[in-house]
Amino acid sequence: MIRTDSNRVFLAPAEYVDSDHAVVTKIARHLALENESADLAMLAVRIFRHVREIRYDAPDFDRLDSFKASTLLLERRGYCVPKASAFAALCRASGIPSRLGFADVTNHLANPKTLELMGGPTFAWHGYAEVLLKGRWLKVSPTFDSSTCERMRANVLEFDGASDAHLQPFDRSGRNFMTYENFHGVFHDVPARFLASEMKRLYPRAYQAIRSAQLSSKKA
């Protein structure tokens, strides 16, 4: 009987988790050189911090390449899904198996404008990543950069390479912040076409607001 390693697929490049792209491999090499030890967990921590500090920004569902890891790393902005894609791509380029996960989350501190645009506090298909370290799959969410956390009055999320790093459950005052409601499973690549159409269907007001802001920005 031929024995296979099913986790090897999570080292392979994909269309959106494009771990073989030149910008991905260049950044992965740089982060590896900065990692003084040969500990893959510590390298994953460095990758997490690098992606986390990329500016959190509104999604662009009209542009499928915005979901690509390489696009996020080049443009230095994006929302949870491409940030998870970039983390997974940098891990794969570094020889660390990684995959994508999706979940519905409730934002208990969303402002009234956001609640109106989204139709409530539950946000569908939040993207995060999973990384295989020392035989365990760990969930990580490199979503909110330090500046965004400061505006939301939440502590910056840290990843220690040994335990899950979910979105922050509480803010600095101890108020409920983020709650995971429903997990949708794990994926080798971003289901970009599905997400683009599903987000437009679920959140038409938010989509139109984001679209209008992007068009205004291009005209300015």
C-alpha positions in Angstrom: 0.0 0.0 0.0 1.3 3.5 -0.9 1.2 5.8 2.0 0.6 9.5 1.4 0.8 12.6 3.5 -2.5 14.3 3.2 -1.1 17.5 4.6 1.3 18.0 1.7 -1.5 19.5 -0.2 -1.4 22.4 2.2 2.1 23.2 1.1 1.1 23.5 -2.5 0.5 26.9 -4.2 -3.0 27.8 -5.4 -4.7 30.5 -7.5 -5.3 32.9 -4.6 -3.0 31.4 -2.0 -0.2 32.0 -4.6 2.7 30.9 -2.5 4.9 30.6 -5.6 4.5 34.2 -6.5 7.8 36.2 -6.5 6.6 38.8 -3.9 5.5 36.0 -1.6 8.7 34.0 -1.8 10.8 37.2 -1.4 9.0 38.2 1.8 9.1 34.6 3.1 12.9 34.5 2.6 13.3 37.8 4.4 11.3 36.7 7.4 13.2 33.4 7.5 16.5 35.3 7.6 15.2 37.4 10.5 14.2 34.2 12.4 17.5 33.5 14.2 16.3 30.1 15.4 15.3 27.2 13.1 12.0 27.0 15.1 9.1 26.9 12.6 6.7 28.0 15.3 8.6 31.2 15.8 8.8 31.7 12.1 5.0 31.3 11.9 4.7 34.0 14.7 6.8 36.4 12.6 4.7 35.7 9.6 1.5 36.3 11.6 2.8 39.7 12.9 3.9 40.8 9.4 0.5 40.1 7.9 -1.4 41.4 10.9 0.3 44.8 10.6 -0.9 45.2 7.0 -3.6 47.8 7.0 -7.1 46.5 7.5 -9.3 47.9 4.7 -12.7 47.4 3.1 -13.1 44.5 0.6 -13.2 44.9 -3.1 -15.6 42.2 -4.3 -15.5 43.5 -7.9 -11.9 42.6 -8.2 -11.2 38.9 -7.7 -7.4 39.4 -7.7 -7.9 41.4 -4.4 -8.3 38.0 -2.7 -4.7 37.0 -3.8 -2.0 36.8 -1.2 0.4 38.5 -3.7 -2.0 41.4 -4.3 -2.4 42.0 -0.5 1.4 41.9 0.0 1.9 44.4 -2.9 -0.9 46.8 -2.1 -0.4 46.6 1.7 -4.1 46.7 2.5 -7.1 44.4 2.7 -9.7 42.7 4.8 -9.8 39.4 6.7 -9.9 37.0 3.7 -6.9 38.2 1.7 -5.0 38.7 5.0 -5.6 35.0 5.8 -4.6 34.1 2.3 -1.4 36.0 2.7 -0.6 34.3 6.0 -1.2 30.9 4.4 0.9 31.7 1.4 3.9 32.9 3.4 3.6 29.8 5.6 3.5 27.5 2.6 6.5 29.3 1.0 8.3 28.7 4.2 7.6 25.0 4.3 4.8 25.2 6.9 1.5 23.6 5.9 -1.4 26.1 6.1 -5.0 26.3 5.0 -8.0 28.7 5.2 -11.0 28.5 7.4 -14.3 30.5 7.4 -16.8 31.3 10.1 -19.7 33.6 10.9 -18.8 36.1 13.7 -20.8 38.5 15.8 -19.3 42.0 16.3 -20.9 43.1 19.6 -19.4 46.6 19.3 -20.2 47.5 15.7 -21.2 51.1 15.4 -24.8 52.0 14.3 -23.8 52.8 10.7 -22.1 49.5 10.3 -25.1 47.7 11.8 -27.4 49.4 9.3 -25.2 48.6 6.3 -24.7 45.0 7.4 -28.3 44.4 8.6 -27.2 43.3 12.0 -24.1 42.4 14.1 -23.4 39.0 12.5 -20.8 39.0 9.7 -20.8 36.0 7.4 -17.7 34.2 6.1 -15.0 35.8 8.2 -11.7 34.4 6.9 -8.9 33.1 9.1 -6.0 30.7 8.6 -4.9 27.4 10.1 -1.3 26.4 10.4 0.2 23.0 11.2 2.8 23.2 14.0 4.2 20.3 16.0 1.4 18.0 14.8 -1.5 20.4 15.7 -3.6 22.6 13.5 -3.8 26.1 15.1 -6.4 28.8 14.1 -5.1 32.3 13.6 -6.7 35.6 12.6 -4.2 38.2 11.4 -7.1 40.5 10.7 -6.8 43.8 12.6 -3.6 45.8 12.6 -2.5 47.8 15.6 -4.0 51.1 14.4 -7.3 49.5 13.8 -7.2 47.9 17.3 -6.5 51.2 18.8 -9.5 52.8 17.2 -11.7 49.9 18.4 -10.1 50.1 21.9 -9.1 46.4 21.7 -5.7 44.9 22.5 -3.6 43.8 19.6 -4.1 40.1 18.9 -0.9 38.0 19.5 0.0 34.5 18.3 2.5 32.5 20.4 2.9 29.6 17.9 1.4 27.1 20.4 -2.2 28.0 20.8 -5.1 29.4 18.7 -5.2 33.2 18.1 -8.9 33.9 17.5 -10.4 37.3 17.0 -10.5 39.2 20.3 -13.5 38.1 22.4 -13.4 41.3 24.6 -12.2 44.9 24.3 -9.9 46.6 26.8 -12.9 47.4 29.0 -14.0 43.8 29.2 -17.0 44.2 26.9 -17.9 41.5 24.5 -16.3 42.1 21.2 -16.2 39.2 18.8 -18.0 35.8 19.0 -17.6 32.9 16.6 -21.1 31.6 15.7 -20.7 29.0 13.0 -17.7 27.4 11.3 -17.8 26.6 7.6 -14.8 24.2 7.4 -11.3 24.5 5.9 -10.2 25.1 2.3 -7.0 24.8 0.2 -7.7 28.0 -1.6 -10.0 31.1 -1.3 -13.5 30.4 -2.8 -13.2 33.8 -4.3 -16.0 33.7 -6.8 -18.4 32.4 -4.3 -17.4 35.0 -1.7 -17.7 37.8 -4.1 -21.3 36.9 -5.1 -22.4 35.8 -1.7 -21.3 39.0 0.0 -23.1 41.1 -2.6 -26.2 39.0 -2.0 -26.1 39.0 1.8 -25.0 42.7 2.3 -26.3 44.7 -0.7 -26.2 48.0 1.3 -22.6 47.5 2.5 -21.5 46.5 -1.0 -23.1 49.6 -2.6 -21.5 51.9 0.1 -18.0 50.3 -0.4 -18.4 50.5 -4.2 -19.4 54.2 -4.0 -16.5 55.0 -1.8 -14.1 53.3 -4.1 -15.4 55.0 -7.1 -15.2 58.4 -5.4 -11.6 57.7 -4.4 -10.6 56.9 -8.0 -12.2 60.1 -9.2 -10.4 62.2 -6.5 
